[in-house]
Amino acid sequence: MFAAILRRLGVRPRISIRSSPPEEDAEIIEHGRLLRADGASDEELIRSFKDAGLSWIRSVRALHSATGVALGDAKRAVHFSETWAAERQDREAFWAEAETALDDTALTGAAGEDERGG
């Protein structure tokens, strides 16, 4: 959903989730591979990534890199994880509000105009 909102705004992200993970994440990702080899679940990996200081989006990339799951599957796993549950609610609320604001802007015809036309 947020990619569509950004496209509507004409915003092109500087970093894509498809980009290679930052070099400083390599050790964390390798640790994730070792955990997975020992039978760790996605949730356990996601928790270890967050505990190591990775952001939500970097956790998606780390899960993809450590396990080989598709990026979409990694995003869903992190998004719906218990580890990131509180942040998920905030993220969803933010993007819903952003989408509403964009829809309101489209209805008024131009950003920055108020109801009086000024």
Buried (B, 14 or more C-beta within 10 A) or exposed (E): EEEEBEEBEEEEEEEEBEEEBBEEBEEBBEBBBEBBEEEBEBBBBBBBBBEBEBEBEBBBBBBBBBBEBEBEBBBBBBBEBEBBEEBBEEBEEEBEEBBEEBEEBEEEEEEEEEEEEE
